Amino acid sequence: MTKLLSLVACFAVPIVLCAASFGQYLIVDDDNTSANTATVYKIAGNGTLNQLKILQTGGTGFGGGFFANVGATVSQNASCVFIEDAGSNDIAAFSKATGFTKVGNFSNATLNWSGFFGGSMSLTPDGHFLYAGYSGSENVGAWKVNANCSLTFIAAYVPSNGPDNYGAVKVLPNGKGLLVTAIDDNSATLFLINSTTGTLTEKNTLSWAGVGNCDTNGCYPTGIDITKDSKVAIFGNATLGSPAALTANITTSGLTNPQVWDLSNSAGVSNNNVPWLSPGAYSTGTGYLYFGMSGYAPSGLIPGVVTANFTESPLNITVVHSIAINNPNLFDGRIETVAKTPTGGGLVVAEWFSNLGTFKINTDGSLTSLHQTTDTQANGGLSFSVYPPSR
């Protein structure tokens, strides 16, 4: 009991100090349709998740949405936490300076997720600006992050390819640009970020139409990951056909070289939505690349994770392992690596609608299931963030 109280107290003080002592935290957007919350867990060294705190957002969730949504995000120094309320069309902000009490709920009439599939949020590395994709209003919103973690609306943007269900957005690691995926248009857009004002300027839009087997199976870019040097982007591909991943190069000319990569696997898992580079692959351009395969219950598709060998230059993605996940609801969402498990590395998987699975990463990149945790506050949770990040 004393230990639990000390951990709860730890989260109430600057979280960055706690991380140095106790490891990593998992912040889950519970996406509850009646009264949304974010649940904070401590990730133990054996992969168990210990609940520490519940943040009341004051808004409502949607109960599901795009499998690749990032509905919870934390600034690099943990000074601010932001949670998406997809049902009430606002972003709830929490501040470390006040013990993570809520600062407010922030919305704008030009932006909404209402009645649709939510969207993702992404912060610039310096924490000064936040961007979100809005599937209801089919646009992208830009917000300034103030010193007290409140948000000030900057502008809404529609890429040149027109309105779409912009479910995924991600700031480049160098902070100079923002990637946005247009699922129905088979394309992605690169915006340049003004580092002073946070405004966006479109650089170009890249389409996978006509590339590989996209015209046969369809190519629908969803979740995004980007190498640390901001030169290669990997996209999920929400096709119900043969599983595949999408990539593009990021150059001074914009997005170039659209490619499609086969993810056929022995476990038979399908519907790739969430790419995640291992720390080595992210930092050095060589290592394991994980794909969250969301499955799709109405079509009998199985959720799980595919492990691939990744090489940035020359670019190559080759499947080496796969694992099916026995989620009774047959849908999986976000995946992310964590630092501490028995072998020093692991993976967390959001298993819709209220389960969180932890897995040990073996030396060959394969996964071994460790624990299943039921998030009692969740009612459709697909999204979480890990703090501090493992890479």
C-alpha positions as CSV (number, residue, x, y, z in Angstrom):
1,M,0.0,0.0,0.0
2,T,2.8,2.4,0.8
3,K,4.5,1.7,-2.5
4,L,1.3,2.4,-4.4
5,L,0.7,5.6,-2.6
6,S,4.3,6.7,-3.4
7,L,3.8,6.0,-7.1
8,V,0.5,8.0,-7.1
9,A,2.3,10.8,-5.4
10,C,5.1,10.6,-7.9
11,F,2.7,11.2,-10.8
12,A,1.4,14.2,-9.0
13,V,4.8,15.9,-9.1
14,P,6.9,16.5,-12.2
15,I,6.6,13.3,-14.2
16,V,10.0,13.7,-15.8
17,L,11.6,13.2,-12.3
18,C,9.5,10.1,-11.7
19,A,10.4,8.6,-15.0
20,A,14.1,8.7,-14.0
21,S,13.2,6.6,-10.9
22,F,10.4,4.4,-11.9
23,G,10.6,3.8,-15.7
24,Q,7.8,4.5,-18.2
25,Y,4.2,5.5,-18.2
26,L,1.3,4.6,-20.5
27,I,-1.3,7.3,-21.0
28,V,-4.5,5.8,-22.6
29,D,-7.3,7.8,-24.3
30,D,-10.2,5.7,-23.0
31,D,-12.6,7.2,-25.6
32,N,-15.5,6.7,-23.3
33,T,-18.8,7.8,-24.9
34,S,-20.5,8.8,-21.6
35,A,-17.7,10.6,-19.8
36,N,-14.2,10.4,-21.3
37,T,-11.1,9.8,-19.3
38,A,-7.4,9.2,-19.8
39,T,-5.9,6.4,-17.6
40,V,-2.3,6.5,-16.6
41,Y,-0.4,3.3,-16.0
42,K,3.1,2.6,-14.7
43,I,4.8,0.0,-17.0
44,A,6.6,-2.5,-14.8
45,G,9.7,-4.4,-15.8
46,N,7.8,-7.6,-16.2
47,G,5.3,-6.0,-18.6
48,T,2.5,-5.6,-16.1
49,L,0.6,-2.3,-16.1
50,N,-0.2,-0.7,-12.8
51,Q,-3.0,2.0,-12.8
52,L,-1.8,5.2,-11.2
53,K,-4.3,8.0,-12.1
54,I,-7.4,8.7,-14.0
55,L,-7.7,12.1,-15.7
56,Q,-11.3,13.3,-16.2
57,T,-11.4,15.1,-19.6
58,G,-14.9,16.7,-19.1
59,G,-15.8,15.7,-22.6
60,T,-17.0,12.5,-24.4
61,G,-15.3,10.0,-26.6
62,F,-16.4,8.2,-29.7
63,G,-16.0,4.6,-28.7
64,G,-13.8,3.6,-31.5
65,G,-12.5,5.2,-34.8
66,F,-9.5,4.8,-37.0
67,F,-7.3,2.0,-35.8
68,A,-4.2,4.3,-36.2
69,N,-5.6,7.2,-34.1
70,V,-3.2,9.0,-31.7
71,G,-5.7,10.4,-29.2
72,A,-3.2,11.0,-26.3
73,T,0.0,12.9,-26.6
74,V,2.6,14.2,-24.2
75,S,5.1,17.0,-24.6
76,Q,8.8,16.0,-24.5
77,N,9.3,17.4,-21.0
78,A,5.9,16.2,-19.8
79,S,4.8,19.7,-19.1
80,C,1.5,19.2,-21.0
81,V,-0.8,16.2,-21.7
82,F,-3.4,16.4,-24.4
83,I,-6.4,14.0,-24.8
84,E,-8.8,13.9,-27.7
85,D,-12.5,14.0,-27.0
86,A,-13.8,12.7,-30.3
87,G,-17.4,12.7,-29.2
88,S,-17.5,16.3,-28.0
89,N,-15.1,17.7,-30.6
90,D,-12.5,19.1,-28.2
91,I,-9.0,18.6,-26.9
92,A,-8.6,18.4,-23.1
93,A,-5.3,19.8,-21.8
94,F,-3.6,19.0,-18.5
95,S,-0.6,20.7,-17.0
96,K,2.3,19.3,-14.9
97,A,2.6,22.7,-13.2
98,T,-0.7,22.1,-11.5
99,G,-0.3,18.4,-10.7
100,F,-1.9,17.4,-14.0
101,T,-5.2,19.1,-13.2
102,K,-7.2,20.0,-16.3
103,V,-6.5,23.4,-17.9
104,G,-9.5,23.4,-20.2
105,N,-11.2,21.9,-23.3
106,F,-10.4,23.5,-26.6
107,S,-12.4,23.4,-29.8
108,N,-13.2,25.5,-32.9
109,A,-16.3,25.6,-35.0
110,T,-14.4,24.8,-38.2
111,L,-13.1,21.5,-36.8
112,N,-15.0,18.4,-35.7
113,W,-14.8,14.6,-35.4
114,S,-18.6,14.3,-34.9
115,G,-20.2,11.0,-35.9
116,F,-17.1,9.8,-37.7
117,F,-13.8,8.1,-37.0
118,G,-11.8,10.6,-34.9
119,G,-8.2,11.5,-35.8
120,S,-4.7,11.9,-34.6
121,M,-2.7,14.6,-32.8
122,S,1.0,15.4,-33.1
123,L,3.2,17.9,-31.3
124,T,6.3,19.7,-32.6
125,P,9.5,18.5,-30.8
126,D,9.7,21.8,-28.9
127,G,6.1,21.5,-27.7
128,H,5.1,24.9,-29.1
129,F,2.5,23.7,-31.7
130,L,-0.1,20.9,-31.9
131,Y,-1.7,19.6,-35.1
132,A,-4.8,17.3,-35.4
133,G,-6.6,15.6,-38.2
134,Y,-10.4,15.9,-38.1
135,S,-12.3,13.2,-40.0
136,G,-15.7,14.9,-39.5
137,S,-14.9,18.3,-40.9
138,E,-12.3,16.7,-43.2
139,N,-9.5,19.1,-42.5
140,V,-6.4,19.6,-40.3
141,G,-6.3,22.0,-37.4
142,A,-3.3,23.9,-36.1
143,W,-3.0,25.0,-32.5
144,K,-0.5,27.0,-30.5
145,V,0.5,25.5,-27.1
146,N,0.6,28.3,-24.5
147,A,2.9,28.3,-21.4
148,N,0.0,27.0,-19.2
149,C,-0.8,24.2,-21.7
150,S,-3.9,25.9,-23.0
151,L,-4.4,25.9,-26.8
152,T,-5.0,28.9,-29.1
153,F,-6.4,28.1,-32.5
154,I,-4.2,29.1,-35.5
155,A,-6.0,27.9,-38.6
156,A,-7.7,25.0,-40.4
157,Y,-6.2,23.6,-43.6
158,V,-7.5,21.4,-46.4
159,P,-4.8,19.8,-48.6
160,S,-4.9,20.5,-52.3
161,N,-6.4,17.1,-53.0
162,G,-9.5,18.2,-51.3
163,P,-11.6,17.2,-48.2
164,D,-10.9,13.7,-46.9
165,N,-11.0,11.6,-43.7
166,Y,-7.7,12.9,-42.4
167,G,-7.2,10.4,-39.7
168,A,-3.5,10.5,-39.3
169,V,-1.0,13.4,-38.9
170,K,2.6,13.3,-37.7
171,V,5.3,16.0,-37.3
172,L,8.7,15.2,-38.8
173,P,11.3,14.4,-36.1
174,N,13.2,17.6,-37.2
175,G,10.1,19.6,-36.6
176,K,10.2,21.2,-40.0
177,G,7.1,19.5,-41.6
178,L,3.8,17.7,-41.0
179,L,2.7,14.6,-42.8
180,V,-1.1,14.1,-43.4
181,T,-2.7,11.0,-44.9
182,A,-5.8,11.1,-47.1
183,I,-7.2,7.6,-46.8
184,D,-9.8,7.7,-49.5
185,D,-7.6,9.6,-52.0
186,N,-4.8,7.1,-51.7
187,S,-2.4,9.9,-50.9
188,A,-0.3,11.8,-48.3
189,T,0.5,15.5,-48.1
190,L,3.6,17.2,-46.7
191,F,3.2,20.6,-45.1
192,L,6.0,22.8,-44.1
193,I,5.8,24.3,-40.5
194,N,6.6,27.9,-39.8
195,S,8.7,27.5,-36.6
196,T,7.6,31.0,-35.4
197,T,3.9,31.1,-36.1
198,G,3.0,27.4,-36.4
199,T,1.2,28.0,-39.7
200,L,1.4,25.4,-42.5
201,T,2.3,25.7,-46.1
202,E,1.7,22.8,-48.4
203,K,4.8,21.4,-50.1
204,N,3.2,18.6,-52.2
205,T,0.9,15.7,-52.3
206,L,2.0,12.1,-53.3
207,S,-0.4,9.4,-54.5
208,W,0.1,5.6,-54.6
209,A,-2.6,5.2,-57.3
210,G,-1.1,3.0,-60.0
211,V,1.8,1.8,-57.9
212,G,2.3,-1.9,-57.4
213,N,-1.0,-3.7,-56.8
214,C,-2.8,-0.6,-55.5
215,D,-5.3,-0.6,-58.3
216,T,-6.2,-4.2,-57.5
217,N,-6.2,-4.3,-53.7
218,G,-6.5,-0.6,-53.0
219,C,-3.9,1.4,-51.1
220,Y,-5.3,3.5,-48.2
221,P,-2.5,5.2,-46.2
222,T,-3.3,5.4,-42.5
223,G,-0.8,5.5,-39.5
224,I,2.6,7.1,-40.0
225,D,6.1,6.6,-38.7
226,I,9.2,8.5,-39.8
227,T,12.9,7.8,-39.5
228,K,14.9,10.1,-37.1
229,D,16.7,11.9,-40.0
230,S,13.2,12.8,-41.4
231,K,14.0,11.2,-44.8
232,V,11.8,8.1,-45.0
233,A,8.1,7.8,-44.0
234,I,6.3,4.5,-43.5
235,F,2.6,4.3,-43.7
236,G,0.0,1.8,-42.7
237,N,-2.3,0.5,-45.5
238,A,-5.9,-0.2,-44.5
239,T,-6.6,-2.6,-47.3
240,L,-8.7,-5.7,-46.7
241,G,-6.8,-7.3,-49.6
242,S,-3.2,-8.7,-49.4
243,P,-1.4,-7.0,-46.5
244,A,1.1,-4.4,-47.5
245,A,2.9,-1.3,-46.3
246,L,3.5,2.0,-48.1
247,T,6.6,4.2,-48.0
248,A,7.7,7.5,-49.4
249,N,11.0,9.5,-49.4
250,I,11.0,13.0,-47.8
251,T,13.3,15.3,-49.8
252,T,13.8,19.1,-50.4
253,S,11.3,18.7,-53.3
254,G,8.7,17.1,-51.0
255,L,7.4,13.6,-50.9
256,T,8.8,11.3,-53.6
257,N,9.2,7.6,-54.6
258,P,5.9,6.0,-53.6
259,Q,6.4,2.3,-52.9
260,V,4.4,-0.7,-51.8
261,W,5.8,-3.6,-49.7
262,D,4.3,-7.0,-49.3
263,L,3.5,-8.0,-45.7
264,S,2.2,-11.6,-46.4
265,N,2.9,-13.6,-43.2
266,S,2.7,-17.0,-41.7
267,A,0.2,-16.0,-38.9
268,G,-2.3,-14.8,-41.5
269,V,-2.8,-11.4,-39.9
270,S,-4.1,-8.5,-42.0
271,N,-5.2,-4.9,-42.3
272,N,-2.0,-3.1,-41.6
273,N,-2.7,0.2,-39.9
274,V,0.1,1.2,-37.5
275,P,3.9,1.1,-38.4
276,W,6.4,1.5,-35.6
277,L,10.1,1.6,-36.0
278,S,12.2,0.0,-33.3
279,P,14.7,2.3,-31.6
280,G,17.5,0.9,-33.8
281,A,15.6,1.2,-37.0
282,Y,14.5,4.7,-36.1
283,S,17.9,6.1,-35.1
284,T,20.3,4.2,-37.4
285,G,18.2,3.2,-40.3
286,T,18.7,-0.5,-39.6
287,G,16.6,-2.7,-37.4
288,Y,13.2,-4.1,-36.8
289,L,10.0,-2.4,-38.0
290,Y,6.7,-3.5,-36.4
291,F,3.3,-3.3,-38.1
292,G,0.1,-3.3,-36.1
293,M,-2.3,-5.5,-38.1
294,S,-5.8,-4.4,-37.0
295,G,-7.8,-7.2,-38.4
296,Y,-11.4,-6.7,-39.3
297,A,-14.1,-8.8,-37.7
298,P,-16.8,-8.4,-40.3
299,S,-14.5,-9.8,-42.9
300,G,-13.0,-12.4,-40.7
301,L,-9.5,-10.8,-40.8
302,I,-7.2,-11.6,-37.9
303,P,-5.4,-8.9,-35.8
304,G,-1.8,-9.2,-34.7
305,V,1.7,-7.9,-35.3
306,V,4.2,-8.4,-38.1
307,T,7.9,-7.9,-37.6
308,A,10.0,-6.9,-40.6
309,N,13.7,-6.2,-41.2
310,F,14.1,-2.5,-42.1
311,T,16.9,-0.9,-44.0
312,E,16.7,2.8,-44.8
313,S,19.3,3.0,-47.5
314,P,18.8,1.3,-49.9
315,L,15.2,1.1,-48.6
316,N,14.0,-2.4,-47.9
317,I,11.3,-4.0,-45.8
318,T,11.2,-7.8,-45.4
319,V,8.8,-9.8,-43.2
320,V,10.6,-12.0,-40.7
321,H,8.0,-12.8,-38.0
322,S,4.3,-12.5,-37.2
323,I,2.0,-13.2,-34.3
324,A,-1.8,-13.4,-34.1
325,I,-3.5,-11.8,-31.1
326,N,-6.5,-13.5,-29.6
327,N,-8.6,-10.4,-29.1
328,P,-12.3,-11.6,-28.7
329,N,-13.4,-8.4,-30.5
330,L,-11.0,-9.0,-33.4
331,F,-9.8,-5.4,-33.6
332,D,-6.4,-3.9,-32.6
333,G,-5.2,-0.3,-32.6
334,R,-2.0,1.6,-31.7
335,I,1.3,-0.2,-31.0
336,E,4.5,1.3,-29.4
337,T,7.7,-0.1,-28.1
338,V,8.6,0.3,-24.4
339,A,12.0,0.1,-22.8
340,K,11.6,-2.2,-19.8
341,T,10.7,-5.8,-20.1
342,P,12.6,-9.0,-19.2
343,T,15.0,-8.6,-22.2
344,G,15.1,-4.8,-22.1
345,G,12.5,-4.2,-24.8
346,G,8.8,-4.8,-25.3
347,L,5.7,-3.8,-27.2
348,V,2.3,-2.5,-26.1
349,V,-0.8,-3.1,-28.2
350,A,-4.2,-1.5,-27.8
351,E,-6.8,-4.3,-28.2
352,W,-10.2,-2.7,-28.8
353,F,-12.3,-2.0,-26.9
354,S,-10.7,-2.1,-23.4
355,N,-7.7,-4.4,-23.4
356,L,-4.0,-3.6,-23.4
357,G,-1.5,-6.3,-24.3
358,T,2.2,-6.3,-23.5
359,F,4.7,-8.4,-25.3
360,K,8.4,-9.3,-24.9
361,I,10.6,-8.5,-27.9
362,N,12.9,-11.5,-28.4
363,T,16.4,-11.1,-29.7
364,D,15.3,-12.2,-33.2
365,G,12.5,-9.6,-33.3
366,S,9.7,-12.1,-32.6
367,L,7.1,-11.4,-29.8
368,T,6.1,-13.3,-26.7
369,S,2.9,-12.4,-24.9
370,L,3.4,-11.2,-21.4
371,H,0.2,-9.7,-19.9
372,Q,-3.3,-8.7,-20.7
373,T,-4.7,-5.7,-18.8
374,T,-8.4,-4.6,-18.9
375,D,-8.7,-0.8,-18.9
376,T,-11.9,-0.5,-16.8
377,Q,-12.4,3.1,-17.9
378,A,-12.2,2.4,-21.6
379,N,-15.2,2.1,-23.9
380,G,-13.6,1.8,-27.3
381,G,-10.0,2.7,-26.5
382,L,-7.6,2.4,-29.5
383,S,-4.9,4.9,-28.6
384,F,-2.2,5.6,-26.1
385,S,1.2,7.3,-25.7
386,V,4.3,6.1,-23.8
387,Y,6.3,8.6,-21.7
388,P,9.2,8.9,-21.8
389,P,9.4,7.4,-25.3
390,S,11.7,4.4,-25.8
391,R,13.5,6.0,-28.7
